[in-house]
């Protein structure tokens, strides 16, 4: 039987990637969890750690048009009537390469009534001195152009205290307003004076977020980063570059069951429902590819 679990390590970091959804199942630094993990078998709860492609977030009614043709993908978020997180989170990804400190997994998207193109998608997780670097790559291996968007879906864990007690910094000047019932886009608003203004580190408190952010603020190296600290002084950071102009933040609020266990931090190449709005959708011509990376690392006071 082909193994579905792939362990890697480097220095103080260890990680486990799984064939299920190409997901990062576990990431630790000196034995401390940096992401909310899940079991080695069964369904992945809350899309933890999966790769969302060929679109991130929600697609209204699972419908869109591309190059004059209509497509309809299955609605998998029935309460909101949306196609959520693309087509590959439920696939068993194949092992392509495995070393002591890195693993690369891949899968294919086939054309059909829900999508026009044939894509080969891979994700590589590499542990280095500065943390875990994830890289996702998509190549159009079919005869027709295809729309594309992607995001990783980790839930970060700063430490043992409840989420409300963490301090958080989110380097964004705008957020996308969404409908209350379906969480679909309604327009953009500035964060200044709003509960979502975390440009400067502050306690998260009871603020509930499930929104996309834009107007991202890079540092001198051209990178942006979300940082979260536990009151104990431990923390976690997710850093990304300009390949990801959008960011989804979710405080993991749930109407039933375990809630607010971690902070979902999802760099996105395009916003929610982008296949309908056209905003920042990557158009992959036959033979073209797209690649983007992010890094998760331990930080401390």
Long-range contacts (C-beta under 8 A, 24 or more apart in sequence): 2-95, 3-95, 4-40, 4-92, 5-40, 6-95, 6-98, 6-103, 6-105, 8-98, 8-99, 8-100, 8-101, 8-102, 8-103, 8-125, 8-126, 8-127, 9-100, 9-101, 9-127, 10-100, 10-101, 10-127, 10-128, 10-129, 11-127, 11-129, 12-298, 13-127, 13-131, 13-132, 13-298, 14-127, 15-125, 15-127, 15-132, 17-103, 17-105, 17-123, 17-125, 19-92, 19-93, 19-94, 19-95, 19-105, 20-44, 20-50, 20-92, 20-93, 21-47, 21-49, 21-50, 21-51, 21-88, 21-89, 21-90, 21-91, 21-93, 22-50, 22-51, 22-88, 22-91, 22-93, 22-105, 22-106, 22-107, 22-121, 22-123, 23-48, 23-49, 23-50, 23-51, 23-89, 24-49, 24-125, 24-132, 24-134, 24-152, 24-154, 25-49, 27-132, 27-154, 27-296, 29-131, 29-297, 29-298, 30-298, 32-159, 32-234, 32-298, 33-157, 34-156, 34-157, 34-236, 34-296, 34-297, 34-298, 35-154, 35-155, 35-156, 35-157, 35-236, 35-262, 35-296, 36-154, 36-155, 36-156, 36-157, 36-252, 36-261, 36-262, 44-89, 46-155, 46-252, 46-254, 46-264, 47-84, 47-85, 47-89, 47-153, 48-153, 48-154, 48-155, 49-152, 49-153, 49-154, 49-155, 50-85, 50-89, 50-152, 50-153, 51-88, 51-89, 51-121, 51-123, 51-136, 51-150, 51-151, 51-152, 51-153, 52-85, 52-86, 52-88, 52-89, 52-150, 52-151, 52-152, 52-153, 52-266, 53-86, 53-87, 53-88, 53-109, 53-119, 53-121, 53-136, 53-138, 53-148, 53-149, 53-150, 53-151, 54-86, 54-87, 54-88, 54-109, 54-115, 54-117, 54-119, 54-121, 54-138, 54-146, 54-147, 54-148, 54-149, 54-150, 55-83, 55-85, 55-86, 55-147, 55-148, 55-149, 55-150, 55-270, 55-274, 55-275, 56-85, 56-86, 56-149, 56-150, 56-151, 56-248, 56-266, 56-268, 56-269, 56-270, 56-272, 57-84, 57-85, 57-151, 57-212, 57-248, 57-266, 57-268, 57-271, 57-272, 57-273, 57-274, 58-82, 58-83, 58-84, 58-182, 58-183, 58-184, 58-272, 58-273, 59-83, 59-84, 59-273, 59-275, 59-276, 60-182, 60-184, 60-273, 60-276, 62-114, 63-276, 64-147, 64-275, 64-276, 66-116, 66-145, 66-146, 66-147, 66-275, 67-116, 67-144, 67-145, 69-116, 71-113, 71-114, 71-115, 71-116, 72-113, 72-114, 73-113, 73-114, 73-115, 74-114, 80-181, 80-182, 80-183, 80-184, 81-182, 82-182, 82-183, 82-184, 83-114, 85-153, 86-150, 87-114, 87-115, 88-121, 89-153, 93-123, 96-122, 97-124, 101-126, 101-127, 101-128, 102-126, 102-127, 108-141, 111-142, 111-144, 115-146, 116-144, 116-145, 116-146, 116-147, 117-142, 117-144, 117-145, 117-146, 117-147, 117-148, 117-284, 118-142, 118-143, 118-146, 119-146, 119-148, 119-284, 121-150, 130-295, 130-297, 131-237, 131-295, 131-296, 131-297, 131-298, 132-295, 132-296, 132-297, 133-293, 133-294, 133-295, 134-293, 134-294, 134-295, 134-296, 135-291, 135-292, 135-293, 136-291, 136-292, 136-293, 137-289, 137-290, 137-291, 138-284, 138-289, 138-290, 138-291, 139-284, 139-287, 139-288, 139-289, 140-284, 140-285, 140-286, 140-287, 140-288, 140-289, 141-286, 141-287, 142-286, 143-286, 144-286, 145-283, 145-284, 145-285, 145-286, 146-283, 146-284, 147-275, 147-281, 147-282, 147-283, 147-284, 148-269, 148-281, 148-282, 148-283, 148-284, 148-290, 149-268, 149-269, 149-270, 149-274, 149-275, 149-280, 149-281, 149-282, 150-268, 150-269, 150-290, 150-292, 151-244, 151-248, 151-266, 151-267, 151-268, 151-269, 152-266, 152-267, 152-294, 153-264, 153-266, 154-238, 154-264, 154-265, 154-266, 154-296, 155-252, 155-261, 155-262, 155-263, 155-264, 155-265, 156-226, 156-228, 156-236, 156-238, 156-262, 156-263, 156-264, 156-265, 156-296, 157-236, 157-262, 158-228, 158-229, 158-230, 158-234, 158-235, 158-236, 158-263, 159-229, 159-230, 159-231, 159-232, 159-233, 159-234, 159-235, 160-230, 160-232, 161-230, 161-231, 161-232, 162-260, 163-204, 163-251, 163-252, 163-260, 163-261, 163-262, 163-263, 164-203, 164-204, 164-205, 164-206, 164-260, 165-203, 165-204, 165-230, 165-231, 166-203, 166-204, 166-228, 166-229, 166-230, 166-231, 166-263, 167-201, 167-202, 167-203, 167-204, 167-228, 167-229, 168-198, 168-201, 168-202, 168-203, 168-204, 168-226, 168-227, 168-228, 168-229, 168-263, 169-198, 169-199, 169-200, 169-201, 169-202, 169-225, 169-226, 169-227, 169-228, 170-196, 170-198, 170-199, 170-213, 170-226, 170-247, 170-249, 171-199, 171-216, 171-217, 171-218, 171-224, 171-225, 171-226, 172-198, 172-199, 172-213, 172-214, 172-215, 172-216, 172-217, 172-247, 173-199, 173-214, 173-215, 173-216, 173-217, 174-213, 174-214, 174-215, 175-211, 175-212, 175-213, 175-214, 176-211, 176-212, 176-213, 176-214, 176-271, 176-272, 177-211, 178-210, 178-211, 178-272, 183-210, 183-272, 184-272, 184-273, 185-212, 185-271, 185-272, 185-273, 185-277, 188-214, 201-227, 201-229, 204-251, 204-263, 207-251, 208-251, 208-253, 209-249, 209-250, 209-251, 210-248, 210-249, 210-250, 210-251, 210-253, 211-248, 211-249, 212-246, 212-247, 212-248, 212-268, 212-271, 212-272, 213-246, 213-247, 213-248, 213-249, 214-245, 214-246, 214-247, 214-271, 216-245, 216-246, 216-247, 218-242, 226-263, 226-265, 227-299, 228-263, 229-299, 229-301, 233-300, 233-301, 234-298, 234-300, 235-298, 235-299, 235-300, 235-301, 236-296, 236-297, 236-298, 236-299, 237-296, 237-297, 237-298, 237-299, 238-265, 238-267, 238-294, 238-295, 238-296, 239-294, 239-295, 239-296, 239-297, 240-267, 240-292, 240-293, 240-294, 240-295, 241-292, 241-293, 243-269, 243-291, 243-292, 243-293, 244-268, 244-269, 244-292, 244-294, 245-269, 245-280, 246-270, 246-271, 246-280, 248-272, 267-292, 267-294
